[in-house]
Amino acid sequence: MQTKHFFSDPNHLVLTALNALTITNPSLAYDREHKVIFRRPDASATPKVSIISGGGSGHEPAFAGFVGKGMLTASAAGSIFASPSAEQVRTAAMHRVETKKGVFIITMNYTGDVLHFGMAAEKARAAGIKTEFYAIGDDVGVGRKKSGKVGRRGLAGGILILKIVGALAEKGGSLEEVYRLAKLTNENLVTLGSSLEHVHVPGRDLPEETVPADQVEVGMGIHNEAGSHRIKATLVELVQTMLLQLLDPNDADRAYIATKPEDQFVLLINNLGSVSVLELAGITDEVVRQLGRDYKIKPVRVIQGTFLTSLNGLGFSVSLLKLVDTGLGAGKSMLELIDAPAEAVGWAAPIQTATWENRSDAPVDTLTVKSDEEKPSNLKVDPAVLKKVLSAGLKRLIAAEPLITRYDTVVGDGDCGAGLKRGAEAILALLEGTTLTDDAVRTVNEIVNVVEHSMDGTSGAIYAIFLNALAHGLRTQDQGSATPVTVETWAAALTSSIAALGKYTPAQVGDRTLVDALVPFCTTLAESKDVKAAARAAEKGTESTKHLRASLGRSVYVGSEEEWLGKVPDPGAYGLSEFLTGLAEAV
């Protein structure tokens, strides 16, 4: 494992690497505070759909390296192997790109990225910006059985999706067309990576797990995640194994695309970071040879290079995209969109002379978007009553923190109680220190702002997405004249919030998460219009989690089931149920 680096401070490394993109491509600008790379505004350009991507650093040139004409409009970067925050992505979507034709937020299918990018998408949508979200999943290394509800991981094949949708947006494609094409391309895309060794992050200790010197890990992810298995193999044998996982129609766990003799393919050979150019070329030769010999596939395009890395990963990935009809007409086939020019340093096309001649170091003014959050609504509540019931629920949740923490120490990492308490105390401080208005939407948005700034982790993202969607669900019921908010109004908004949350997490009732309390509450409230009955349903749902095996979250792999099965409820569900019970008792 290569552990020597020129940089010892990973944070400094990320910031300087991002700034370097503006040096090598003068059409770009850099928001250092939010770690956002974006295209400089061009007043003469025709408005188009803006495409925003991003993810953890360490995967260069992805994702900021693909910002430029013909590809992405902006990209948000996290620290090494960590998702950027929702605030970073929201800033990109609402203040760094044009929004007239809509915004397409697209990231790789990893939990943190989906939640944070999804939260930003809901925030942009709530602000009145036409927004679509999509998570790329092209990996076959972890099959259907193991990946379960989470789905396929996003790997290098996803760069082909970014290239295709970027070209379509540049040609004037609508937001709906861009979204549909991303989905269609992903449905015809498979990728598999293999690596000789784990990677080392600058400034960190050596990892305990390594790959034995005489073995290769098939299916290793881009963050050192385990693959399907390890083998002792020559390159020829390794490629045979990989192509079988990619194309075997009899492998029900991994057969994501069906092939016919007339099908055409694009092949992408990607360097995970430390394979020499010489070896990568030899790998490409072997892959193409075996595709023709064993599968009668002669790719119409072979793209070789470094597109999505894993720092200094000593491995490569193979992606195959089956070309299908886009239904978009001349000039907008998958192949034409891949071949379309792009001015991004991570892609193969060079930067044009005119771009250098028009370079500018002038600061870029922040775009101002008038958010729907700032607009008053006609949905009226009694501020005193709202403060009373919310405060009762929050105080009950705060009092339950020791027990929530004890539960989470057994089945999780012990931070659930502290996170919920921190958020509850912050909202309570808002209620006690602010004179609430009778505007229901404005009040919910104020609470959303507090949650986004005080709660982190997965639960913070889930609550923020849900509450953003709740504000949007309320506003859709505004009829233009002063209307009191009823139980029916809240129930309808909560129902739409559940649907919105489902876009960003696969969690459902029975998965042993806070959803086991949240969904029964919302469903019962919609059916009975009785808050107390809804709270009892949440409590019953929470109690049921004691007997459920976890399928999502840290409980999947933390602790022994014998220690808690039948005894300990899901901590997140318990905390939410305590809040809802306190709220119901105060009604």
HELIX and SHEET records of a PDB file:
HELIX    1   1 PRO A   10  THR A   24  1                                  15    
HELIX    2   2 ALA A   64  PHE A   66  5                                   3    
HELIX    3   3 ALA A   86  HIS A   95  1                                  10    
HELIX    4   4 THR A  111  ALA A  126  1                                  16    
HELIX    5   5 ARG A  144  SER A  147  1                                   4    
HELIX    6   6 GLY A  148  VAL A  150  5                                   3    
HELIX    7   7 GLY A  158  GLU A  170  1                                  13    
HELIX    8   8 LEU A  175  GLU A  187  1                                  13    
HELIX    9   9 LEU A  235  LEU A  247  1                                  13    
HELIX   10  10 VAL A  277  TYR A  295  1                                  19    
HELIX   11  11 MET A  334  ASP A  339  1                                   6    
HELIX   12  12 THR A  353  GLU A  357  1                                   5    
HELIX   13  13 ASP A  372  GLU A  374  5                                   3    
HELIX   14  14 PRO A  383  ALA A  399  1                                  17    
HELIX   15  15 GLU A  401  VAL A  411  1                                  11    
HELIX   16  16 CYS A  416  GLY A  433  1                                  18    
HELIX   17  17 ALA A  440  SER A  454  1                                  15    
HELIX   18  18 GLY A  457  ARG A  475  1                                  19    
HELIX   19  19 VAL A  487  LEU A  501  1                                  15    
HELIX   20  20 VAL A  515  SER A  528  1                                  14    
HELIX   21  21 VAL A  531  SER A  544  1                                  14    
HELIX   22  22 THR A  545  HIS A  547  5                                   3    
HELIX   23  23 ARG A  554  VAL A  556  5                                   3    
HELIX   24  24 GLU A  561  TRP A  564  1                                   4    
HELIX   25  25 PRO A  571  ALA A  586  1                                  16    
SHEET    1   A 6 LEU A  28  ASP A  31  0                                        
SHEET    2   A 6 VAL A  36  ARG A  39 -1                                        
SHEET    3   A 6 ALA A  74  ILE A  80 -1                                        
SHEET    4   A 6 SER A  50  SER A  57  1                                        
SHEET    5   A 6 VAL A 103  MET A 108  1                                        
SHEET    6   A 6 THR A 131  ILE A 136  1                                        
SHEET    1   B 6 HIS A 229  ILE A 231  0                                        
SHEET    2   B 6 VAL A 216  VAL A 218 -1                                        
SHEET    3   B 6 LEU A 189  SER A 195 -1                                        
SHEET    4   B 6 GLY A 315  LYS A 322 -1                                        
SHEET    5   B 6 PHE A 265  ASN A 271 -1                                        
SHEET    6   B 6 ARG A 301  GLY A 305  1                                        
SHEET    1   C 2 LEU A 379  LYS A 380  0                                        
SHEET    2   C 2 THR A 483  PRO A 484  1                                        
END                                                                             
